Amino acid sequence: MARILLIDDDVAIGTIAKRLLELNDHMVDTAENGAAALKLAGRKCYDLVITDVIMPEQEGIGVLAQLKELHPHIRIILTTGGGANFSLSDLLKITRFMKAERGLAKPFNFEKLLETVKEVLEMEES
């Protein structure tokens, strides 16, 4: 069982993903933006953060940088559906640059989400 922070401004995706992760024995907190997520991360420790990249108030890249500063060993999965100025190849570059463990393009298959969460949680710390 892992403690997961799920950050996504799409309430439907967040609700479904949270329920799916909980059905797989994880404890999940959700936040609809980066600012709310950082408040949670300041009060609780998480094994894994799954964060959207493009969000209101504070985008995922800024959240990732602050989370890595607060908790250097936290594992992170970035997600994005792209956007006007953001491609999926950009996601891969950012994932590597920011030292996130994985990146997932939206819309993602929820089986793929579970598979990716399992892989990331089983990774050895480097």
N, CA, C and O atoms as a GROMACS GRO file, in nm:
protein
  504
    1MET      N    1   0.085  -0.117   0.000
    1MET     CA    2   0.000   0.000   0.000
    1MET      C    3   0.089   0.123   0.000
    1MET      O    4   0.186   0.133   0.076
    2ALA      N    5   0.054   0.216  -0.087
    2ALA     CA    6   0.130   0.340  -0.096
    2ALA      C    7   0.040   0.459  -0.064
    2ALA      O    8  -0.082   0.454  -0.081
    3ARG      N    9   0.104   0.565  -0.018
    3ARG     CA   10   0.034   0.691   0.005
    3ARG      C   11   0.060   0.777  -0.118
    3ARG      O   12   0.174   0.810  -0.148
    4ILE      N   13  -0.048   0.813  -0.189
    4ILE     CA   14  -0.038   0.881  -0.318
    4ILE      C   15  -0.108   1.016  -0.312
    4ILE      O   16  -0.218   1.028  -0.257
    5LEU      N   17  -0.044   1.117  -0.370
    5LEU     CA   18  -0.106   1.248  -0.389
    5LEU      C   19  -0.135   1.261  -0.538
    5LEU      O   20  -0.044   1.256  -0.620
    6LEU      N   21  -0.262   1.278  -0.572
    6LEU     CA   22  -0.308   1.289  -0.710
    6LEU      C   23  -0.350   1.433  -0.735
    6LEU      O   24  -0.441   1.485  -0.669
    7ILE      N   25  -0.285   1.499  -0.831
    7ILE     CA   26  -0.311   1.641  -0.858
    7ILE      C   27  -0.362   1.654  -1.001
    7ILE      O   28  -0.289   1.626  -1.097
    8ASP      N   29  -0.488   1.697  -1.015
    8ASP     CA   30  -0.544   1.716  -1.148
    8ASP      C   31  -0.663   1.811  -1.138
    8ASP      O   32  -0.749   1.796  -1.051
    9ASP      N   33  -0.666   1.910  -1.228
    9ASP     CA   34  -0.776   2.005  -1.227
    9ASP      C   35  -0.901   1.950  -1.292
    9ASP      O   36  -1.007   2.013  -1.284
   10ASP      N   37  -0.893   1.835  -1.358
   10ASP     CA   38  -1.010   1.769  -1.415
   10ASP      C   39  -1.070   1.680  -1.305
   10ASP      O   40  -1.017   1.573  -1.276
   11VAL      N   41  -1.179   1.725  -1.246
   11VAL     CA   42  -1.239   1.656  -1.133
   11VAL      C   43  -1.280   1.513  -1.169
   11VAL      O   44  -1.265   1.422  -1.087
   12ALA      N   45  -1.332   1.493  -1.289
   12ALA     CA   46  -1.375   1.359  -1.330
   12ALA      C   47  -1.257   1.263  -1.333
   12ALA      O   48  -1.266   1.152  -1.280
   13ILE      N   49  -1.148   1.304  -1.394
   13ILE     CA   50  -1.029   1.218  -1.399
   13ILE      C   51  -0.978   1.191  -1.258
   13ILE      O   52  -0.945   1.077  -1.224
   14GLY      N   53  -0.971   1.295  -1.177
   14GLY     CA   54  -0.924   1.279  -1.039
   14GLY      C   55  -1.010   1.183  -0.959
   14GLY      O   56  -0.957   1.101  -0.884
   15THR      N   57  -1.141   1.194  -0.974
   15THR     CA   58  -1.233   1.108  -0.899
   15THR      C   59  -1.219   0.962  -0.941
   15THR      O   60  -1.212   0.873  -0.856
   16ILE      N   61  -1.216   0.938  -1.070
   16ILE     CA   62  -1.205   0.800  -1.121
   16ILE      C   63  -1.069   0.740  -1.084
   16ILE      O   64  -1.062   0.627  -1.037
   17ALA      N   65  -0.962   0.817  -1.106
   17ALA     CA   66  -0.828   0.767  -1.075
   17ALA      C   67  -0.814   0.739  -0.925
   17ALA      O   68  -0.755   0.637  -0.886
   18LYS      N   69  -0.866   0.827  -0.842
   18LYS     CA   70  -0.859   0.807  -0.696
   18LYS      C   71  -0.928   0.677  -0.657
   18LYS      O   72  -0.873   0.597  -0.582
   19ARG      N   73  -1.049   0.657  -0.708
   19ARG     CA   74  -1.125   0.536  -0.673
   19ARG      C   75  -1.052   0.410  -0.720
   19ARG      O   76  -1.045   0.311  -0.647
   20LEU      N   77  -0.999   0.413  -0.840
   20LEU     CA   78  -0.926   0.300  -0.895
   20LEU      C   79  -0.802   0.267  -0.810
   20LEU      O   80  -0.777   0.151  -0.778
   21LEU      N   81  -0.728   0.370  -0.773
   21LEU     CA   82  -0.609   0.349  -0.689
   21LEU      C   83  -0.647   0.297  -0.551
   21LEU      O   84  -0.578   0.212  -0.495
   22GLU      N   85  -0.757   0.347  -0.496
   22GLU     CA   86  -0.802   0.299  -0.365
   22GLU      C   87  -0.847   0.153  -0.373
   22GLU      O   88  -0.824   0.075  -0.280
   23LEU      N   89  -0.911   0.116  -0.483
   23LEU     CA   90  -0.952  -0.024  -0.501
   23LEU      C   91  -0.831  -0.117  -0.511
   23LEU      O   92  -0.843  -0.238  -0.493
   24ASN      N   93  -0.716  -0.059  -0.540
   24ASN     CA   94  -0.591  -0.136  -0.546
   24ASN      C   95  -0.507  -0.113  -0.421
   24ASN      O   96  -0.385  -0.126  -0.424
   25ASP      N   97  -0.574  -0.081  -0.312
   25ASP     CA   98  -0.516  -0.073  -0.178
   25ASP      C   99  -0.421   0.043  -0.152
   25ASP      O  100  -0.337   0.034  -0.062
   26HIS      N  101  -0.434   0.150  -0.227
   26HIS     CA  102  -0.352   0.268  -0.201
   26HIS      C  103  -0.436   0.371  -0.124
   26HIS      O  104  -0.558   0.375  -0.136
   27MET      N  105  -0.367   0.453  -0.046
   27MET     CA  106  -0.432   0.565   0.022
   27MET      C  107  -0.407   0.688  -0.065
   27MET      O  108  -0.292   0.718  -0.097
   28VAL      N  109  -0.514   0.758  -0.104
   28VAL     CA  110  -0.501   0.864  -0.203
   28VAL      C  111  -0.564   0.994  -0.151
   28VAL      O  112  -0.678   0.996  -0.106
   29ASP      N  113  -0.485   1.102  -0.158
   29ASP     CA  114  -0.536   1.237  -0.137
   29ASP      C  115  -0.538   1.304  -0.273
   29ASP      O  116  -0.453   1.276  -0.358
   30THR      N  117  -0.633   1.394  -0.294
   30THR     CA  118  -0.641   1.465  -0.421
   30THR      C  119  -0.633   1.615  -0.400
   30THR      O  120  -0.669   1.668  -0.295
   31ALA      N  121  -0.585   1.682  -0.503
   31ALA     CA  122  -0.581   1.829  -0.506
   31ALA      C  123  -0.614   1.871  -0.650
   31ALA      O  124  -0.575   1.805  -0.745
   32GLU      N  125  -0.687   1.982  -0.662
   32GLU     CA  126  -0.730   2.030  -0.794
   32GLU      C  127  -0.632   2.129  -0.856
   32GLU      O  128  -0.652   2.172  -0.970
   33ASN      N  129  -0.528   2.165  -0.783
   33ASN     CA  130  -0.426   2.254  -0.839
   33ASN      C  131  -0.297   2.241  -0.758
   33ASN      O  132  -0.294   2.179  -0.652
   34GLY      N  133  -0.192   2.301  -0.811
   34GLY     CA  134  -0.062   2.290  -0.747
   34GLY      C  135  -0.054   2.353  -0.609
   34GLY      O  136   0.012   2.300  -0.520
   35ALA      N  137  -0.120   2.466  -0.592
   35ALA     CA  138  -0.115   2.534  -0.462
   35ALA      C  139  -0.176   2.446  -0.353
   35ALA      O  140  -0.118   2.434  -0.244
   36ALA      N  141  -0.290   2.386  -0.380
   36ALA     CA  142  -0.355   2.297  -0.282
   36ALA      C  143  -0.268   2.174  -0.257
   36ALA      O  144  -0.260   2.126  -0.144
   37ALA      N  145  -0.204   2.124  -0.360
   37ALA     CA  146  -0.118   2.006  -0.346
   37ALA      C  147   0.002   2.034  -0.255
   37ALA      O  148   0.038   1.952  -0.172
   38LEU      N  149   0.061   2.151  -0.272
   38LEU     CA  150   0.177   2.185  -0.189
   38LEU      C  151   0.139   2.198  -0.042
   38LEU      O  152   0.219   2.166   0.046
   39LYS      N  153   0.019   2.246  -0.016
   39LYS     CA  154  -0.028   2.252   0.124
   39LYS      C  155  -0.037   2.112   0.182
   39LYS      O  156   0.006   2.088   0.294
   40LEU      N  157  -0.094   2.019   0.105
   40LEU     CA  158  -0.104   1.880   0.152
   40LEU      C  159   0.034   1.820   0.173
   40LEU      O  160   0.060   1.754   0.274
   41ALA      N  161   0.124   1.842   0.077
   41ALA     CA  162   0.259   1.784   0.085
   41ALA      C  163   0.339   1.842   0.200
   41ALA      O  164   0.432   1.779   0.249
   42GLY      N  165   0.303   1.961   0.245
   42GLY     CA  166   0.369   2.020   0.360
   42GLY      C  167   0.325   1.957   0.491
   42GLY      O  168   0.395   1.967   0.592
   43ARG      N  169   0.208   1.891   0.489
   43ARG     CA  170   0.153   1.831   0.611
   43ARG      C  171   0.168   1.679   0.615
   43ARG      O  172   0.167   1.619   0.723
   44LYS      N  173   0.182   1.617   0.498
   44LYS     CA  174   0.186   1.470   0.491
   44LYS      C  175   0.303   1.425   0.404
   44LYS      O  176   0.352   1.500   0.319
   45CYS      N  177   0.346   1.302   0.427
   45CYS     CA  178   0.449   1.242   0.342
   45CYS      C  179   0.381   1.148   0.244
   45CYS      O  180   0.289   1.074   0.279
   46TYR      N  181   0.427   1.152   0.121
   46TYR     CA  182   0.372   1.067   0.016
   46TYR      C  183   0.482   0.982  -0.046
   46TYR      O  184   0.598   1.022  -0.053
   47ASP      N  185   0.443   0.863  -0.089
   47ASP     CA  186   0.534   0.775  -0.160
   47ASP      C  187   0.541   0.812  -0.308
   47ASP      O  188   0.643   0.793  -0.374
   48LEU      N  189   0.429   0.864  -0.359
   48LEU     CA  190   0.417   0.892  -0.501
   48LEU      C  191   0.325   1.011  -0.523
   48LEU      O  192   0.224   1.027  -0.454
   49VAL      N  193   0.362   1.095  -0.619
   49VAL     CA  194   0.277   1.205  -0.662
   49VAL      C  195   0.248   1.185  -0.811
   49VAL      O  196   0.339   1.163  -0.891
   50ILE      N  197   0.121   1.193  -0.845
   50ILE     CA  198   0.079   1.189  -0.985
   50ILE      C  199   0.023   1.328  -1.013
   50ILE      O  200  -0.079   1.367  -0.956
   51THR      N  201   0.089   1.403  -1.101
   51THR     CA  202   0.047   1.541  -1.123
   51THR      C  203   0.029   1.575  -1.270
   51THR      O  204   0.111   1.540  -1.356
   52ASP      N  205  -0.079   1.645  -1.297
   52ASP     CA  206  -0.102   1.703  -1.428
   52ASP      C  207   0.002   1.814  -1.446
   52ASP      O  208   0.046   1.872  -1.348
   53VAL      N  209   0.039   1.842  -1.568
   53VAL     CA  210   0.137   1.948  -1.594
   53VAL      C  211   0.068   2.082  -1.609
   53VAL      O  212   0.116   2.182  -1.554
   54ILE      N  213  -0.043   2.087  -1.682
   54ILE     CA  214  -0.109   2.214  -1.710
   54ILE      C  215  -0.230   2.228  -1.619
   54ILE      O  216  -0.330   2.158  -1.636
   55MET      N  217  -0.220   2.321  -1.522
   55MET     CA  218  -0.326   2.343  -1.424
   55MET      C  219  -0.333   2.491  -1.388
   55MET      O  220  -0.236   2.564  -1.409
   56PRO      N  221  -0.446   2.535  -1.334
   56PRO     CA  222  -0.455   2.673  -1.286
   56PRO      C  223  -0.380   2.691  -1.154
   56PRO      O  224  -0.348   2.594  -1.086
   57GLU      N  225  -0.354   2.812  -1.119
   57GLU     CA  226  -0.290   2.856  -0.994
   57GLU      C  227  -0.141   2.823  -0.985
   57GLU      O  228  -0.060   2.911  -0.960
   58GLN      N  229  -0.105   2.697  -1.006
   58GLN     CA  230   0.036   2.661  -1.010
   58GLN      C  231   0.048   2.533  -1.093
   58GLN      O  232  -0.011   2.431  -1.060
   59GLU      N  233   0.125   2.541  -1.199
   59GLU     CA  234   0.137   2.428  -1.289
   59GLU      C  235   0.222   2.316  -1.230
   59GLU      O  236   0.298   2.337  -1.135
   60GLY      N  237   0.207   2.198  -1.289
   60GLY     CA  238   0.274   2.079  -1.239
   60GLY      C  239   0.424   2.087  -1.234
   60GLY      O  240   0.487   2.028  -1.146
   61ILE      N  241   0.484   2.158  -1.328
   61ILE     CA  242   0.631   2.168  -1.330
   61ILE      C  243   0.681   2.243  -1.206
   61ILE      O  244   0.779   2.202  -1.144
   62GLY      N  245   0.614   2.351  -1.171
   62GLY     CA  246   0.651   2.424  -1.050
   62GLY      C  247   0.627   2.340  -0.925
   62GLY      O  248   0.707   2.343  -0.832
   63VAL      N  249   0.518   2.267  -0.925
   63VAL     CA  250   0.488   2.178  -0.812
   63VAL      C  251   0.597   2.072  -0.799
   63VAL      O  252   0.646   2.045  -0.690
   64LEU      N  253   0.633   2.012  -0.912
   64LEU     CA  254   0.735   1.909  -0.912
   64LEU      C  255   0.865   1.961  -0.853
   64LEU      O  256   0.927   1.895  -0.769
   65ALA      N  257   0.908   2.078  -0.897
   65ALA     CA  258   1.033   2.136  -0.847
   65ALA      C  259   1.027   2.158  -0.696
   65ALA      O  260   1.122   2.128  -0.625
   66GLN      N  261   0.915   2.211  -0.648
   66GLN     CA  262   0.903   2.236  -0.503
   66GLN      C  263   0.894   2.106  -0.424
   66GLN      O  264   0.951   2.095  -0.316
   67LEU      N  265   0.822   2.007  -0.478
   67LEU     CA  266   0.812   1.878  -0.409
   67LEU      C  267   0.948   1.810  -0.399
   67LEU      O  268   0.982   1.755  -0.294
   68LYS      N  269   1.024   1.815  -0.508
   68LYS     CA  270   1.158   1.753  -0.506
   68LYS      C  271   1.250   1.826  -0.407
   68LYS      O  272   1.338   1.764  -0.348
   69GLU      N  273   1.228   1.955  -0.389
   69GLU     CA  274   1.307   2.030  -0.290
   69GLU      C  275   1.268   1.990  -0.149
   69GLU      O  276   1.354   1.972  -0.063
   70LEU      N  277   1.138   1.975  -0.123
   70LEU     CA  278   1.088   1.937   0.009
   70LEU      C  279   1.120   1.790   0.041
   70LEU      O  280   1.163   1.757   0.152
   71HIS      N  281   1.098   1.706  -0.056
   71HIS     CA  282   1.112   1.561  -0.038
   71HIS      C  283   1.192   1.505  -0.156
   71HIS      O  284   1.132   1.457  -0.252
   72PRO      N  285   1.324   1.510  -0.150
   72PRO     CA  286   1.408   1.473  -0.266
   72PRO      C  287   1.385   1.332  -0.320
   72PRO      O  288   1.411   1.307  -0.438
   73HIS      N  289   1.337   1.241  -0.238
   73HIS     CA  290   1.321   1.102  -0.283
   73HIS      C  291   1.179   1.068  -0.326
   73HIS      O  292   1.149   0.953  -0.356
   74ILE      N  293   1.092   1.167  -0.328
   74ILE     CA  294   0.954   1.140  -0.368
   74ILE      C  295   0.951   1.098  -0.515
   74ILE      O  296   1.025   1.151  -0.597
   75ARG      N  297   0.865   1.005  -0.546
   75ARG     CA  298   0.852   0.956  -0.683
   75ARG      C  299   0.736   1.030  -0.750
   75ARG      O  300   0.634   1.057  -0.688
   76ILE      N  301   0.755   1.062  -0.878
   76ILE     CA  302   0.658   1.146  -0.947
   76ILE      C  303   0.625   1.091  -1.085
   76ILE      O  304   0.713   1.049  -1.161
   77ILE      N  305   0.495   1.093  -1.115
   77ILE     CA  306   0.446   1.063  -1.250
   77ILE      C  307   0.379   1.190  -1.301
   77ILE      O  308   0.288   1.243  -1.237
   78LEU      N  309   0.424   1.238  -1.416
   78LEU     CA  310   0.364   1.356  -1.480
   78LEU      C  311   0.259   1.309  -1.579
   78LEU      O  312   0.276   1.207  -1.646
   79THR      N  313   0.148   1.385  -1.589
   79THR     CA  314   0.047   1.356  -1.690
   79THR      C  315   0.012   1.485  -1.764
   79THR      O  316   0.019   1.594  -1.707
   80THR      N  317  -0.025   1.471  -1.890
   80THR     CA  318  -0.072   1.587  -1.964
   80THR      C  319  -0.150   1.545  -2.087
   80THR      O  320  -0.128   1.439  -2.145
   81GLY      N  321  -0.242   1.630  -2.123
   81GLY     CA  322  -0.317   1.611  -2.246
   81GLY      C  323  -0.262   1.701  -2.354
   81GLY      O  324  -0.320   1.713  -2.461
   82GLY      N  325  -0.150   1.764  -2.326
   82GLY     CA  326  -0.091   1.858  -2.421
   82GLY      C  327  -0.155   1.994  -2.402
   82GLY      O  328  -0.197   2.029  -2.292
   83GLY      N  329  -0.164   2.068  -2.506
   83GLY     CA  330  -0.222   2.201  -2.500
   83GLY      C  331  -0.173   2.280  -2.619
   83GLY      O  332  -0.098   2.228  -2.702
   84ALA      N  333  -0.214   2.403  -2.628
   84ALA     CA  334  -0.180   2.486  -2.742
   84ALA      C  335  -0.029   2.500  -2.760
   84ALA      O  336   0.020   2.499  -2.873
   85ASN      N  337   0.043   2.513  -2.650
   85ASN     CA  338   0.187   2.536  -2.659
   85ASN      C  339   0.267   2.422  -2.596
   85ASN      O  340   0.382   2.442  -2.558
   86PHE      N  341   0.208   2.304  -2.586
   86PHE     CA  342   0.272   2.196  -2.514
   86PHE      C  343   0.245   2.065  -2.584
   86PHE      O  344   0.130   2.024  -2.596
   87SER      N  345   0.350   1.998  -2.630
   87SER     CA  346   0.333   1.872  -2.702
   87SER      C  347   0.368   1.755  -2.610
   87SER      O  348   0.426   1.772  -2.503
   88LEU      N  349   0.332   1.637  -2.654
   88LEU     CA  350   0.363   1.518  -2.577
   88LEU      C  351   0.514   1.490  -2.575
   88LEU      O  352   0.565   1.433  -2.479
   89SER      N  353   0.584   1.530  -2.681
   89SER     CA  354   0.730   1.514  -2.678
   89SER      C  355   0.791   1.608  -2.574
   89SER      O  356   0.894   1.577  -2.514
   90ASP      N  357   0.726   1.723  -2.552
   90ASP     CA  358   0.770   1.813  -2.445
   90ASP      C  359   0.757   1.744  -2.310
   90ASP      O  360   0.843   1.761  -2.223
   91LEU      N  361   0.651   1.666  -2.291
   91LEU     CA  362   0.631   1.593  -2.165
   91LEU      C  363   0.749   1.501  -2.139
   91LEU      O  364   0.800   1.495  -2.027
   92LEU      N  365   0.793   1.430  -2.241
   92LEU     CA  366   0.906   1.339  -2.223
   92LEU      C  367   1.033   1.415  -2.185
   92LEU      O  368   1.108   1.370  -2.098
   93LYS      N  369   1.056   1.527  -2.248
   93LYS     CA  370   1.174   1.608  -2.217
   93LYS      C  371   1.167   1.660  -2.073
   93LYS      O  372   1.266   1.654  -1.999
   94ILE      N  373   1.052   1.709  -2.035
   94ILE     CA  374   1.034   1.762  -1.899
   94ILE      C  375   1.048   1.651  -1.796
   94ILE      O  376   1.108   1.670  -1.690
   95THR      N  377   0.992   1.535  -1.826
   95THR     CA  378   1.001   1.422  -1.734
   95THR      C  379   1.147   1.388  -1.705
   95THR      O  380   1.184   1.368  -1.589
   96ARG      N  381   1.228   1.382  -1.810
   96ARG     CA  382   1.370   1.353  -1.790
   96ARG      C  383   1.441   1.466  -1.717
   96ARG      O  384   1.517   1.442  -1.623
   97PHE      N  385   1.417   1.589  -1.760
   97PHE     CA  386   1.485   1.705  -1.702
   97PHE      C  387   1.453   1.722  -1.554
   97PHE      O  388   1.541   1.752  -1.473
   98MET      N  389   1.326   1.704  -1.518
   98MET     CA  390   1.283   1.726  -1.380
   98MET      C  391   1.299   1.601  -1.294
   98MET      O  392   1.263   1.600  -1.176
   99LYS      N  393   1.353   1.496  -1.353
   99LYS     CA  394   1.378   1.371  -1.281
   99LYS      C  395   1.251   1.306  -1.226
   99LYS      O  396   1.252   1.244  -1.120
  100ALA      N  397   1.143   1.322  -1.302
  100ALA     CA  398   1.021   1.246  -1.270
  100ALA      C  399   1.043   1.104  -1.318
  100ALA      O  400   1.116   1.080  -1.415
  101GLU      N  401   0.980   1.010  -1.252
  101GLU     CA  402   1.002   0.870  -1.288
  101GLU      C  403   0.934   0.831  -1.419
  101GLU      O  404   0.988   0.752  -1.496
  102ARG      N  405   0.816   0.887  -1.445
  102ARG     CA  406   0.742   0.853  -1.567
  102ARG      C  407   0.656   0.970  -1.611
  102ARG      O  408   0.628   1.063  -1.534
  103GLY      N  409   0.614   0.963  -1.737
  103GLY     CA  410   0.518   1.058  -1.792
  103GLY      C  411   0.409   0.981  -1.862
  103GLY      O  412   0.436   0.882  -1.930
  104LEU      N  413   0.284   1.025  -1.846
  104LEU     CA  414   0.170   0.960  -1.911
  104LEU      C  415   0.092   1.064  -1.991
  104LEU      O  416   0.061   1.171  -1.939
  105ALA      N  417   0.062   1.033  -2.115
  105ALA     CA  418  -0.019   1.121  -2.197
  105ALA      C  419  -0.167   1.095  -2.168
  105ALA      O  420  -0.209   0.981  -2.150
  106LYS      N  421  -0.244   1.203  -2.164
  106LYS     CA  422  -0.389   1.192  -2.146
  106LYS      C  423  -0.455   1.198  -2.283
  106LYS      O  424  -0.401   1.262  -2.373
  107PRO      N  425  -0.566   1.137  -2.302
  107PRO     CA  426  -0.632   1.054  -2.200
  107PRO      C  427  -0.556   0.922  -2.186
  107PRO      O  428  -0.518   0.860  -2.285
  108PHE      N  429  -0.536   0.881  -2.062
  108PHE     CA  430  -0.466   0.756  -2.041
  108PHE      C  431  -0.565   0.646  -2.007
  108PHE      O  432  -0.673   0.670  -1.953
  109ASN      N  433  -0.526   0.527  -2.041
  109ASN     CA  434  -0.600   0.408  -2.007
  109ASN      C  435  -0.575   0.384  -1.858
  109ASN      O  436  -0.461   0.389  -1.813
  110PHE      N  437  -0.680   0.357  -1.782
  110PHE     CA  438  -0.662   0.341  -1.638
  110PHE      C  439  -0.582   0.216  -1.603
  110PHE      O  440  -0.519   0.211  -1.497
  111GLU      N  441  -0.583   0.115  -1.690
  111GLU     CA  442  -0.496  -0.001  -1.669
  111GLU      C  443  -0.350   0.042  -1.681
  111GLU      O  444  -0.264  -0.005  -1.606
  112LYS      N  445  -0.322   0.131  -1.776
  112LYS     CA  446  -0.186   0.183  -1.794
  112LYS      C  447  -0.145   0.263  -1.671
  112LYS      O  448  -0.030   0.256  -1.628
  113LEU      N  449  -0.237   0.338  -1.615
  113LEU     CA  450  -0.207   0.414  -1.492
  113LEU      C  451  -0.166   0.318  -1.380
  113LEU      O  452  -0.064   0.339  -1.315
  114LEU      N  453  -0.245   0.214  -1.358
  114LEU     CA  454  -0.213   0.117  -1.253
  114LEU      C  455  -0.078   0.049  -1.278
  114LEU      O  456   0.001   0.030  -1.185
  115GLU      N  457  -0.053   0.014  -1.403
  115GLU     CA  458   0.073  -0.050  -1.440
  115GLU      C  459   0.191   0.045  -1.412
  115GLU      O  460   0.294   0.003  -1.360
  116THR      N  461   0.174   0.171  -1.447
  116THR     CA  462   0.281   0.270  -1.427
  116THR      C  463   0.303   0.296  -1.279
  116THR      O  464   0.418   0.305  -1.235
  117VAL      N  465   0.197   0.306  -1.202
  117VAL     CA  466   0.209   0.326  -1.057
  117VAL      C  467   0.286   0.208  -0.996
  117VAL      O  468   0.376   0.228  -0.915
  118LYS      N  469   0.250   0.087  -1.035
  118LYS     CA  470   0.318  -0.030  -0.982
  118LYS      C  471   0.467  -0.028  -1.017
  118LYS      O  472   0.552  -0.052  -0.930
  119GLU      N  473   0.499   0.002  -1.142
  119GLU     CA  474   0.640   0.008  -1.185
  119GLU      C  475   0.718   0.111  -1.104
  119GLU      O  476   0.829   0.083  -1.058
  120VAL      N  477   0.661   0.229  -1.089
  120VAL     CA  478   0.731   0.338  -1.019
  120VAL      C  479   0.750   0.303  -0.872
  120VAL      O  480   0.857   0.328  -0.816
  121LEU      N  481   0.649   0.246  -0.809
  121LEU     CA  482   0.661   0.210  -0.668
  121LEU      C  483   0.762   0.097  -0.645
  121LEU      O  484   0.821   0.087  -0.538
  122GLU      N  485   0.782   0.013  -0.746
  122GLU     CA  486   0.876  -0.098  -0.731
  122GLU      C  487   1.020  -0.059  -0.769
  122GLU      O  488   1.112  -0.137  -0.750
  123MET      N  489   1.038   0.062  -0.823
  123MET     CA  490   1.174   0.107  -0.860
  123MET      C  491   1.260   0.120  -0.736
  123MET      O  492   1.213   0.160  -0.629
  124GLU      N  493   1.386   0.086  -0.753
  124GLU     CA  494   1.480   0.105  -0.643
  124GLU      C  495   1.522   0.250  -0.640
  124GLU      O  496   1.535   0.314  -0.744
  125GLU      N  497   1.542   0.301  -0.520
  125GLU     CA  498   1.589   0.440  -0.509
  125GLU      C  499   1.729   0.451  -0.564
  125GLU      O  500   1.814   0.365  -0.542
  126SER      N  501   1.751   0.561  -0.637
  126SER     CA  502   1.885   0.580  -0.694
  126SER      C  503   1.959   0.689  -0.620
  126SER      O  504   2.073   0.720  -0.654
   0.00000   0.00000   0.00000
